[in-house]
Amino acid sequence: MPPVSESADVVVCGGAAIGSSVAYHLAADPGFKGKVVVVEKDPTYRYAASALSAASIRQQYSSAVNIRISLYGIGFLRQIGALLAVDGEAPTIDLHEGGYLYLAGEAGAPILSANQKLQAQEGADIAFYDPAALKQRFPWLNVEDLSCGTFGVSGEGWFDGWALLQAFRKKARSLGVEYRQGEVARYVTEGGRVVAVELTDGSRIACGAAVNASGTHGARLAGTAGVAIPVKSMKRYVFSFTCKSELEGCPLLIDTTGAWCRAEGKRGAEGQLFIGSCSPLTPEQDIEWVETDPTVEDVDWDFFEEAVWVPLAHRIPAFEQIKPGRAWAGPYDMCGLDHNAIVGPAIGVPNLYLANGFSGHGLQQSPAVGRGLTEHILHGGYRTLDLADLGHERIVTGRPLKEANII
Ligand SMILES: Cc1cc2nc3c(=O)[nH]c(=O)nc-3n(C[C@H](O)[C@H](O)[C@H](O)COP(=O)(O)OP(=O)(O)OC[C@H]3O[C@@H](n4cnc5c(N)ncnc54)[C@H](O)[C@@H]3O)c2cc1C
């Protein structure tokens, strides 16, 4: 084994939202006195999903663990100024609890209804609306082909994702976490445990535990320790456009077609700025990036016209008059088994902690995942919110935790 340059109790591979949340939670835990090193290959985060995200948070999931994670997440985001202040300077993330509005026709109505019951049972503030109630609350909405909608009255909305990442990172550093620019080449294992993290420059950091928070690169990195995870990089677009008409109280709307939109920032001279897109409806429609970083500028405007603008203008007739703006592409680290995150110790390599496959909801899950992994690393199990449903075991045994509400 080449000379070990240094050692740390925990090495976190990837320092965006998830890696920085884990680092912060570890350093902030009064029971942890060790050293944390975060290895991040690109401190500009240019291609990181955390920087390219739509940065929204919802409670409207179909599995209890995801609802609980987001209930914790919204509480954390509401208190972020106090929790992540450094030297009396409180971060702001412009949290706007505008709600999500999921819409359904006849076919989707039973799913929305069942989801809403589960969400309410878990304590999420989600209302169920028939078409008349939808029209009353959102007069600008075309409800003629709708059977129902579910709306997050509180606890859902959007925020500044870049500010969240920077707040985690700044707070972690203030608590003694070391950020190192470098690219992790592989995990060095001995006897079924990670003993060091090797960088592409050949240097090694010996460690007691390692965290894989490398986003779309998670599968390759886990593979160097002999751990298989079905995580792929999938391309997603975000388009912006302005609309002159006022859409009072417009939430993050998800149409029956999968097209979605939400307001962004305050109304200006050009009208209200919106962002929106559409998730490919079948996995076959997904575009896979293999071993390459996405090009942020690689945007398909035909996709906007066909899959976003047309369905949204049907749902919100005022959108017939929109003016398209800028757009970008970003990567989802998609879990191929069930579109849910893989969180916790790797089966077969128990001191390698996985935080991968967030499938489009990692930013909102970063507070709960950071806290959960910290508990697992320090105590060998979860102490507050049990994240075992997201564990690696379901991957190894092929038991998916199906999530019905994907965007
Ligand atoms: C278009 C889009 C919209 C989204 N909208 C939402 C949303 O509304 N709400 C939500 O919650 N989530 C959303 N997401 C998902 C969310 O952004 C991600 O799940 C989350 O940011 C994942 O964070 P991460 O830290 O795991 O990964 P990333 O942000 O991708 O960060 C991974 C980091 O690891 C580093 N890295 C990779 N390999 C190595 C290596 N070998 N060595 C060292 N460093 C390495 C990278 O440089 C990067 O900084 C969206 C994503 C996209 C693309």
The ligand as an SDF file (V2000), in Angstrom:
LIG
                    3D

 53 58  0  0  0  0  0  0  0  0999 V2000
  -32.9750   19.6520  -12.7600 C   0  0  0  0  0  0  0  0  0  0  0  0
  -33.0340   19.1330  -11.3430 C   0  0  0  0  0  0  0  0  0  0  0  0
  -34.0910   19.5060  -10.5430 C   0  0  0  0  0  0  0  0  0  0  0  0
  -34.1480   19.0250   -9.2230 C   0  0  0  0  0  0  0  0  0  0  0  0
  -35.1590   19.4610   -8.4050 N   0  0  0  0  0  0  0  0  0  0  0  0
  -35.1650   19.0790   -7.1050 C   0  0  0  0  0  0  0  0  0  0  0  0
  -36.1310   19.5970   -6.2250 C   0  0  0  0  0  0  0  0  0  0  0  0
  -36.9930   20.3680   -6.6070 O   0  0  0  0  0  0  0  0  0  0  0  0
  -36.0720   19.2030   -4.9190 N   0  0  0  0  0  0  0  0  0  0  0  0
  -35.1300   18.3410   -4.4640 C   0  0  0  0  0  0  0  0  0  0  0  0
  -35.1280   18.0080   -3.2790 O   0  0  0  0  0  0  0  0  0  0  0  0
  -34.1890   17.8410   -5.2850 N   0  0  0  0  0  0  0  0  0  0  0  0
  -34.1880   18.1940   -6.5850 C   0  0  0  0  0  0  0  0  0  0  0  0
  -33.2470   17.6950   -7.4320 N   0  0  0  0  0  0  0  0  0  0  0  0
  -32.3540   16.6430   -6.9500 C   0  0  0  0  0  0  0  0  0  0  0  0
  -31.2800   17.2090   -6.0630 C   0  0  0  0  0  0  0  0  0  0  0  0
  -30.7140   18.3400   -6.6540 O   0  0  0  0  0  0  0  0  0  0  0  0
  -30.2240   16.1170   -5.8400 C   0  0  0  0  0  0  0  0  0  0  0  0
  -30.8620   14.9150   -5.4150 O   0  0  0  0  0  0  0  0  0  0  0  0
  -29.2390   16.5280   -4.7600 C   0  0  0  0  0  0  0  0  0  0  0  0
  -28.7170   17.7970   -5.0530 O   0  0  0  0  0  0  0  0  0  0  0  0
  -28.1470   15.4960   -4.6470 C   0  0  0  0  0  0  0  0  0  0  0  0
  -27.1200   16.0210   -3.8610 O   0  0  0  0  0  0  0  0  0  0  0  0
  -25.7320   15.2890   -3.7620 P   0  0  0  0  0  0  0  0  0  0  0  0
  -24.8950   16.0990   -2.8700 O   0  0  0  0  0  0  0  0  0  0  0  0
  -25.9720   13.8640   -3.4640 O   0  0  0  0  0  0  0  0  0  0  0  0
  -25.1920   15.2620   -5.2750 O   0  0  0  0  0  0  0  0  0  0  0  0
  -24.5480   16.4140   -6.1590 P   0  0  0  0  0  0  0  0  0  0  0  0
  -25.1560   17.7280   -5.8970 O   0  0  0  0  0  0  0  0  0  0  0  0
  -24.5610   15.9290   -7.5710 O   0  0  0  0  0  0  0  0  0  0  0  0
  -23.0710   16.4600   -5.6440 O   0  0  0  0  0  0  0  0  0  0  0  0
  -22.1470   15.4290   -5.8000 C   0  0  0  0  0  0  0  0  0  0  0  0
  -20.7870   16.0170   -5.5710 C   0  0  0  0  0  0  0  0  0  0  0  0
  -19.8170   14.9940   -5.5750 O   0  0  0  0  0  0  0  0  0  0  0  0
  -18.6870   15.4490   -6.2650 C   0  0  0  0  0  0  0  0  0  0  0  0
  -17.9720   14.2740   -6.7450 N   0  0  0  0  0  0  0  0  0  0  0  0
  -18.3980   13.3390   -7.6310 C   0  0  0  0  0  0  0  0  0  0  0  0
  -17.4890   12.3710   -7.7910 N   0  0  0  0  0  0  0  0  0  0  0  0
  -16.4570   12.6910   -6.9870 C   0  0  0  0  0  0  0  0  0  0  0  0
  -15.2020   12.0770   -6.7350 C   0  0  0  0  0  0  0  0  0  0  0  0
  -14.8500   10.9380   -7.3350 N   0  0  0  0  0  0  0  0  0  0  0  0
  -14.3720   12.6860   -5.8660 N   0  0  0  0  0  0  0  0  0  0  0  0
  -14.7140   13.8470   -5.2480 C   0  0  0  0  0  0  0  0  0  0  0  0
  -15.8810   14.4710   -5.4800 N   0  0  0  0  0  0  0  0  0  0  0  0
  -16.7340   13.9000   -6.3290 C   0  0  0  0  0  0  0  0  0  0  0  0
  -19.2460   16.3200   -7.3770 C   0  0  0  0  0  0  0  0  0  0  0  0
  -18.2750   17.2290   -7.8650 O   0  0  0  0  0  0  0  0  0  0  0  0
  -20.4100   17.0100   -6.6860 C   0  0  0  0  0  0  0  0  0  0  0  0
  -20.0550   18.2410   -6.1150 O   0  0  0  0  0  0  0  0  0  0  0  0
  -33.1410   18.1570   -8.7370 C   0  0  0  0  0  0  0  0  0  0  0  0
  -32.0710   17.7990   -9.5600 C   0  0  0  0  0  0  0  0  0  0  0  0
  -32.0110   18.2930  -10.8580 C   0  0  0  0  0  0  0  0  0  0  0  0
  -30.8570   17.9100  -11.7230 C   0  0  0  0  0  0  0  0  0  0  0  0
  1  2  1  0
  2  3  1  0
  2 52  2  0
  3  4  2  0
  4  5  1  0
  4 50  1  0
  5  6  2  0
  6  7  1  0
  6 13  1  0
  7  8  2  0
  7  9  1  0
  9 10  1  0
 10 11  2  0
 10 12  1  0
 12 13  2  0
 13 14  1  0
 14 15  1  0
 14 50  1  0
 15 16  1  0
 16 17  1  0
 16 18  1  0
 18 19  1  0
 18 20  1  0
 20 21  1  0
 20 22  1  0
 22 23  1  0
 23 24  1  0
 24 25  2  0
 24 26  1  0
 24 27  1  0
 27 28  1  0
 28 29  2  0
 28 30  1  0
 28 31  1  0
 31 32  1  0
 32 33  1  0
 33 34  1  0
 33 48  1  0
 34 35  1  0
 35 36  1  0
 35 46  1  0
 36 37  1  0
 36 45  1  0
 37 38  2  0
 38 39  1  0
 39 40  1  0
 39 45  2  0
 40 41  1  0
 40 42  2  0
 42 43  1  0
 43 44  2  0
 44 45  1  0
 46 47  1  0
 46 48  1  0
 48 49  1  0
 50 51  2  0
 51 52  1  0
 52 53  1  0
M  END
$$$$
